[in-house]
Amino acid sequence: MSIRTLALAAVTALGLAACGGVATTSSSPTTDTVNGDLTVLAAASLMAAYNQIGQDFMKAHPNAKVTFGFGGSPTLVTQILQGAPADVFAAADQPNMQKLVDGGLADGKPAVFTQNKLQIVVQAGNPKKITGLADLANPNLVVDLCAPAVPCGSYASQSFARANVKVTPKSQEQDVKSVVTRVSLGEADAGIVFTTDVKAGGVTVAGVDIPVDQNVVATYPIVRVKGTRNPVTANAFIDWVLGAMGQKVLTQYGFTRPS
């Protein structure tokens, strides 16, 4: 069964599910009870891995249909708080997940399911010969970053502080995939993204490693959204992501297990 990726505008336009929440359980339901539609809103950096996880999940539960909406974590959490339908939310950082918790729409305690690190993304072949964060301070370079409220932007700021480097971006994006796209098209010389996004970018981009003492570990939490119309399947999907099958896929796409 195929997965349809929701456009963010479409997510906003849909009505809010009206049913009350049910506490998340750790047990996995049987295949017979895992069915119906499930809407998962997830950080853009999870796109490739989650599409694979979704296919695996639906193969194991053929009566369930998972639809994903990918975007910047602050955009997605704002949409949920404003009434967009969602059964599960997966963020690329803790602060944006905390917004959902503070807004009373997290049904249960969020669980960290994976981690990531930052990398400098450059065009294939690294034509500007960028070797580290200090090079990004060069005013002659076109540097593209995520906006400060977006996890990859917030993490980048922390990384620059650790390296004692001041970088003035020429543009800022609302999700990490947009940074990769601009670099791949030659509209920017470099950007800061997650290592998994460089890998997913394919042959048009390359990655420059950031030293451990300057890098930042990104943590990804997941939670069921209060008001879900399908709590059993939502629980099953979260259990799948946290379990061996989901963790195997995440590792294949460059993510690391939570420490």
Residue pairs with C-beta under 8 A, 6 or more apart in sequence:
1 55
1 58
1 59
1 62
1 65
3 51
3 54
3 55
3 58
3 66
3 67
3 68
4 67
4 68
5 47
5 51
5 67
5 68
5 69
5 70
6 39
6 41
6 67
6 68
6 69
6 70
7 69
8 69
8 71
8 75
8 76
8 79
10 69
11 41
11 69
11 76
11 79
11 84
11 85
11 86
12 79
12 82
12 84
14 84
14 85
15 83
15 85
16 83
16 84
16 85
16 227
17 85
17 87
17 227
17 228
17 229
18 227
18 229
19 227
19 228
19 229
20 226
20 227
21 107
21 224
21 225
21 226
21 227
21 228
21 231
22 107
22 231
23 107
23 108
24 107
24 108
24 109
24 223
24 224
24 235
24 238
25 235
26 239
27 239
28 235
28 236
28 239
28 240
28 243
29 232
29 235
29 236
31 60
31 61
31 63
33 232
34 61
34 63
34 64
34 232
34 233
34 236
35 61
35 63
35 64
35 233
36 63
36 64
36 65
36 229
36 230
36 233
37 64
37 65
37 67
37 229
37 230
38 64
38 65
38 66
38 67
38 87
38 88
38 230
38 233
38 234
38 237
39 67
39 68
39 69
39 85
39 86
39 87
39 88
40 50
40 54
40 66
40 67
40 68
40 69
40 86
40 87
40 88
40 89
40 90
40 237
41 68
41 69
41 70
41 71
41 76
41 79
41 80
41 84
41 86
41 88
41 89
41 90
42 50
42 68
42 69
42 70
42 76
42 88
42 89
42 90
43 70
43 71
43 72
43 73
43 76
43 90
43 91
43 92
43 151
43 176
43 220
44 70
44 71
44 72
44 92
44 175
44 176
44 177
45 92
45 116
45 152
45 176
45 177
45 193
45 194
45 196
45 197
46 70
46 90
46 92
46 220
47 68
47 70
47 177
47 200
48 196
48 200
48 253
49 196
49 249
49 250
49 252
49 253
49 255
50 68
50 70
50 90
51 68
52 249
52 252
52 253
53 240
53 241
53 245
53 246
53 249
53 250
54 66
54 68
56 240
56 245
56 246
56 249
57 64
57 66
57 236
57 237
57 240
58 64
58 65
58 66
60 240
60 245
61 233
61 236
64 233
64 236
66 237
69 76
69 86
70 175
70 177
71 174
71 175
72 146
72 147
72 150
72 151
72 174
72 175
72 176
73 91
73 92
73 93
73 96
73 97
73 150
73 151
74 96
74 99
74 149
74 150
75 174
75 175
76 86
76 89
76 91
76 96
77 89
77 91
77 96
77 97
77 99
77 100
77 103
79 86
80 86
80 89
80 100
80 103
80 105
80 225
81 99
81 100
81 103
81 105
86 225
86 228
87 224
87 225
87 228
87 229
87 230
87 231
87 233
87 234
87 237
88 222
88 223
88 224
88 225
88 228
88 234
88 237
88 238
89 97
89 100
89 106
89 222
89 223
89 225
90 113
90 220
90 221
90 222
90 241
91 97
91 100
91 151
91 220
91 221
91 222
92 116
92 151
92 152
92 176
92 194
92 218
92 220
93 151
93 154
93 155
93 218
93 219
93 220
94 219
94 221
95 154
96 151
97 106
97 110
97 221
97 223
100 106
100 110
100 223
100 225
101 110
101 223
104 226
105 225
105 226
105 227
106 223
106 224
106 225
106 226
107 223
107 224
107 225
107 226
107 227
107 228
107 231
108 223
108 224
109 223
110 221
110 222
110 223
111 221
111 222
111 223
111 238
111 242
112 219
112 220
112 221
112 258
113 220
113 221
113 222
113 241
113 242
113 246
113 247
113 250
113 258
114 220
114 247
114 250
114 255
114 256
114 257
114 258
115 217
115 218
115 219
115 220
115 255
115 256
115 257
115 258
115 259
116 194
116 195
116 196
116 217
116 218
116 220
116 254
116 255
116 256
117 194
117 195
117 210
117 215
117 216
117 217
117 218
117 256
118 152
118 155
118 156
118 159
118 192
118 193
118 194
118 195
118 210
118 215
118 216
118 218
119 192
119 193
119 194
119 195
119 198
119 207
119 208
119 209
119 210
120 130
120 132
120 133
120 136
120 190
120 191
120 192
120 207
120 208
120 209
120 210
121 179
121 180
121 183
121 190
121 191
121 192
121 193
121 197
121 198
121 201
121 205
121 206
121 207
121 208
122 128
122 130
122 183
122 189
122 190
122 205
122 206
122 207
122 208
123 183
123 184
123 186
123 189
123 204
123 205
123 206
124 203
124 204
124 205
124 206
125 206
126 206
126 208
128 135
128 141
128 189
128 190
130 136
130 141
130 189
130 190
130 208
131 208
132 163
132 208
132 210
132 211
133 159
133 160
133 163
133 165
133 167
133 210
133 214
134 163
134 165
135 141
135 190
136 143
136 165
136 167
136 190
136 192
137 165
137 166
137 167
139 168
141 189
141 190
142 170
142 187
142 188
142 189
142 190
143 167
143 168
143 169
143 170
143 188
143 189
143 190
143 191
144 169
144 170
144 171
144 172
144 173
144 179
144 182
144 183
144 187
144 188
144 190
144 191
145 152
145 153
145 156
145 167
145 169
145 171
145 172
145 173
145 179
145 191
145 192
146 152
146 153
146 154
146 156
146 172
146 173
146 174
146 175
146 176
146 178
146 179
146 192
146 193
147 153
147 172
147 173
147 174
148 154
148 157
148 172
150 173
150 174
150 175
150 176
151 176
151 218
152 176
152 179
152 192
152 193
152 194
152 218
153 172
155 192
155 216
155 218
156 192
158 216
159 192
159 210
159 214
159 215
159 216
160 166
160 167
162 213
162 214
162 215
162 216
163 214
170 188
171 182
171 188
173 179
173 182
176 193
176 194
176 197
177 197
179 188
179 191
179 192
179 193
179 197
180 191
180 193
180 197
180 198
180 200
180 201
180 205
182 188
182 191
183 189
183 190
183 191
183 201
183 205
184 201
184 204
184 205
190 208
194 218
195 207
195 254
196 253
196 254
196 255
198 205
198 206
198 207
199 207
199 253
199 254
200 253
217 259
219 258
220 255
222 238
222 241
222 242
223 238
224 231
224 234
224 235
224 238
225 234
228 234
240 246
241 247
241 250
247 257
250 257
251 257
